[in-house]
Amino acid sequence: MFSRWKSKKEEKHAEASIEIPAPVSGQAVPLTDVPDETFAGGHMGKGIAIEPTEGRLIAPFDGIIAHVVKTNHALILEHSSGLQLLMHIGIDTVSLKGNGFISNIATGDEVKAGQTLIEFDLEAIRTAGYRTITPVIVTSNAEYTPVVDFHYGSVTAGKNSILTVASKL
Protein backbone atom coordinates (compact mmCIF):
# COMPACT_ATOMS: atom_id res chain seq x y z
CA MET A 1 0.00 0.00 0.00
CA PHE A 2 2.78 2.42 0.85
CA SER A 3 5.17 1.20 -1.86
CA ARG A 4 5.16 4.52 -3.67
CA TRP A 5 6.90 6.12 -0.68
CA LYS A 6 10.12 4.19 -0.94
CA SER A 7 13.13 5.78 0.67
CA LYS A 8 15.88 7.12 -1.58
CA LYS A 9 18.17 4.41 -0.20
CA GLU A 10 15.69 1.69 -1.24
CA GLU A 11 15.36 3.22 -4.73
CA LYS A 12 19.13 3.46 -5.10
CA HIS A 13 19.54 -0.14 -3.95
CA ALA A 14 16.97 -1.32 -6.49
CA GLU A 15 18.98 0.38 -9.25
CA ALA A 16 22.31 -0.92 -7.97
CA SER A 17 21.99 -4.40 -9.48
CA ILE A 18 23.63 -4.88 -12.88
CA GLU A 19 23.11 -7.87 -15.20
CA ILE A 20 26.20 -8.68 -17.24
CA PRO A 21 25.70 -10.68 -20.44
CA ALA A 22 28.38 -13.00 -21.80
CA PRO A 23 31.08 -11.12 -23.76
CA VAL A 24 31.97 -14.29 -25.67
CA SER A 25 30.01 -17.38 -26.73
CA GLY A 26 30.91 -20.69 -25.13
CA GLN A 27 30.60 -22.66 -21.91
CA ALA A 28 30.44 -20.59 -18.69
CA VAL A 29 32.17 -22.29 -15.76
CA PRO A 30 33.19 -21.34 -12.21
CA LEU A 31 36.31 -19.21 -11.91
CA THR A 32 37.84 -22.02 -9.85
CA ASP A 33 38.06 -24.04 -13.12
CA VAL A 34 40.68 -21.61 -14.48
CA PRO A 35 44.15 -23.24 -14.41
CA ASP A 36 45.78 -20.12 -12.96
CA GLU A 37 45.74 -19.42 -9.21
CA THR A 38 45.60 -15.64 -9.70
CA PHE A 39 42.19 -15.99 -11.33
CA ALA A 40 40.95 -19.20 -9.69
CA GLY A 41 41.80 -17.93 -6.21
CA GLY A 42 39.79 -14.75 -6.73
CA HIS A 43 42.84 -12.50 -6.36
CA MET A 44 41.73 -10.31 -9.28
CA GLY A 45 38.11 -10.15 -8.09
CA LYS A 46 34.97 -12.24 -8.37
CA GLY A 47 33.66 -13.55 -11.63
CA ILE A 48 33.20 -16.41 -14.01
CA ALA A 49 35.14 -17.98 -16.89
CA ILE A 50 34.03 -18.92 -20.38
CA GLU A 51 35.57 -21.58 -22.60
CA PRO A 52 34.98 -19.82 -25.95
CA THR A 53 33.53 -21.47 -29.03
CA GLU A 54 34.22 -18.49 -31.29
CA GLY A 55 36.98 -15.91 -31.46
CA ARG A 56 35.05 -12.71 -30.88
CA LEU A 57 34.88 -10.71 -27.64
CA ILE A 58 32.07 -8.14 -27.50
CA ALA A 59 31.13 -5.36 -25.12
CA PRO A 60 28.58 -6.81 -22.69
CA PHE A 61 27.31 -3.30 -21.90
CA ASP A 62 27.75 0.32 -23.00
CA GLY A 63 30.88 1.74 -21.44
CA ILE A 64 34.35 3.17 -21.76
CA ILE A 65 37.49 1.15 -22.39
CA ALA A 66 39.48 1.86 -19.22
CA HIS A 67 42.52 -0.11 -20.40
CA VAL A 68 43.64 -2.38 -23.23
CA VAL A 69 46.74 -4.50 -22.66
CA LYS A 70 49.24 -3.79 -25.46
CA THR A 71 49.24 -7.46 -26.53
CA ASN A 72 45.44 -7.19 -27.05
CA HIS A 73 44.60 -10.29 -24.99
CA ALA A 74 42.90 -8.42 -22.13
CA LEU A 75 40.99 -5.25 -21.37
CA ILE A 76 38.99 -3.47 -18.69
CA LEU A 77 35.56 -2.08 -19.59
CA GLU A 78 33.98 0.50 -17.27
CA HIS A 79 30.21 0.76 -16.84
CA SER A 80 28.59 4.19 -16.27
CA SER A 81 28.04 3.14 -12.63
CA GLY A 82 31.79 2.80 -12.10
CA LEU A 83 31.80 -1.00 -12.19
CA GLN A 84 34.89 -2.32 -13.98
CA LEU A 85 34.97 -5.64 -15.79
CA LEU A 86 38.24 -7.37 -16.65
CA MET A 87 38.07 -9.69 -19.66
CA HIS A 88 41.21 -11.79 -20.15
CA ILE A 89 41.36 -14.03 -23.23
CA GLY A 90 43.23 -17.23 -22.43
CA ILE A 91 45.84 -18.18 -19.86
CA ASP A 92 49.43 -16.95 -20.26
CA THR A 93 48.47 -15.60 -23.69
CA VAL A 94 50.53 -12.48 -22.99
CA SER A 95 53.42 -14.69 -24.19
CA LEU A 96 51.94 -14.62 -27.70
CA LYS A 97 52.89 -10.91 -27.89
CA GLY A 98 49.68 -10.02 -29.70
CA ASN A 99 49.88 -12.76 -32.33
CA GLY A 100 46.38 -14.08 -32.97
CA PHE A 101 44.63 -11.03 -31.48
CA ILE A 102 43.11 -8.08 -33.33
CA SER A 103 41.88 -5.17 -31.23
CA ASN A 104 39.12 -2.97 -32.62
CA ILE A 105 39.34 -0.50 -29.74
CA ALA A 106 41.78 1.67 -27.76
CA THR A 107 41.94 2.90 -24.19
CA GLY A 108 39.44 5.73 -23.73
CA ASP A 109 37.03 4.61 -26.48
CA GLU A 110 33.30 4.69 -25.80
CA VAL A 111 31.69 1.42 -26.84
CA LYS A 112 28.16 0.09 -27.20
CA ALA A 113 26.80 -3.25 -26.00
CA GLY A 114 27.37 -5.88 -28.70
CA GLN A 115 30.27 -4.03 -30.33
CA THR A 116 33.22 -6.27 -31.24
CA LEU A 117 36.18 -5.36 -29.04
CA ILE A 118 38.77 -8.03 -29.84
CA GLU A 119 38.90 -10.78 -32.44
CA PHE A 120 41.12 -13.75 -31.66
CA ASP A 121 42.22 -16.93 -33.42
CA LEU A 122 41.18 -19.83 -31.18
CA GLU A 123 43.05 -22.43 -33.22
CA ALA A 124 46.30 -20.42 -33.29
CA ILE A 125 46.16 -19.90 -29.52
CA ARG A 126 45.54 -23.60 -28.88
CA THR A 127 48.18 -24.70 -31.40
CA ALA A 128 50.71 -22.49 -29.60
CA GLY A 129 49.92 -24.51 -26.45
CA TYR A 130 47.77 -22.04 -24.54
CA ARG A 131 44.36 -22.47 -22.94
CA THR A 132 41.61 -20.22 -24.34
CA ILE A 133 39.45 -20.16 -21.18
CA THR A 134 38.48 -16.52 -20.66
CA PRO A 135 38.05 -15.10 -17.15
CA VAL A 136 35.42 -12.34 -16.85
CA ILE A 137 35.97 -10.58 -13.53
CA VAL A 138 34.39 -7.73 -11.60
CA THR A 139 37.52 -6.05 -10.32
CA SER A 140 37.45 -5.38 -6.61
CA ASN A 141 36.61 -1.82 -5.65
CA ALA A 142 34.78 -0.01 -2.85
CA GLU A 143 31.35 0.09 -4.50
CA TYR A 144 31.03 -3.15 -6.48
CA THR A 145 32.54 -6.05 -4.61
CA PRO A 146 29.75 -8.61 -4.23
CA VAL A 147 28.73 -10.70 -7.19
CA VAL A 148 25.22 -11.77 -6.33
CA ASP A 149 24.67 -14.54 -8.83
CA PHE A 150 26.61 -16.64 -11.33
CA HIS A 151 24.99 -18.22 -14.39
CA TYR A 152 26.81 -21.31 -15.70
CA GLY A 153 26.29 -23.38 -18.84
CA SER A 154 26.15 -22.71 -22.55
CA VAL A 155 26.09 -18.96 -23.31
CA THR A 156 25.79 -16.80 -26.40
CA ALA A 157 27.65 -13.49 -26.49
CA GLY A 158 25.34 -10.58 -25.74
CA LYS A 159 22.34 -12.85 -25.11
CA ASN A 160 22.77 -14.80 -21.87
CA SER A 161 23.47 -13.21 -18.49
CA ILE A 162 26.55 -14.61 -16.75
CA LEU A 163 26.75 -12.36 -13.68
CA THR A 164 24.44 -10.27 -11.52
CA VAL A 165 26.36 -7.67 -9.55
CA ALA A 166 25.08 -5.49 -6.71
CA SER A 167 26.75 -2.58 -5.00
CA LYS A 168 27.51 -2.30 -1.28
CA LEU A 169 24.76 0.13 -0.32
C-alpha positions, 0 to 999 in steps of 0.5 A: 500500500505504501510502496510509492513512498520508498526511501531514496536508499531503497530506490538506489539499492533497487537500481544498484543491481547490474546484469552482465551478459556473456562477452563471448560465446561458449561454456560458462564455468566457475572461476575455480576451473581456471588453471591459474591461481591468480584468477581461480583464487579470486585475487583479481576479483569475483567472476566467471570464466568462459571456454569460448567457441568463437573468437570474438569478444564483444562489449557486454554493456555500454561503457568506456574502455578503461585499459587495453593490454598492449598485446590485445589479450585483455581489457577493462571495460567500465560501466557508467556506474563505475563497475569495472569488468576485466576480460582476459582471453586465455591463460598466459596468452601475454606470451603470444605478444599479440599474435592471434589477437586483433583489437578494434578499440583503444583505451578511452574509447566509448563502446556500445553493447554488442560491439566487437572489441577483440577478435582472436584466433582460437586455433592459433592460440591452442596450437601455440599450447595455450588455454583459451578459457576466458576469465570475466571478472568484476575487479574489486573496488569499494562500490562493487565487490559482491557478485550476487549470482553466477549463471553457468552453462552454454552462453551466447555473447550478448544474449545470456546473463553470466553475472548479476552484480550489486553494490555495497549500499 
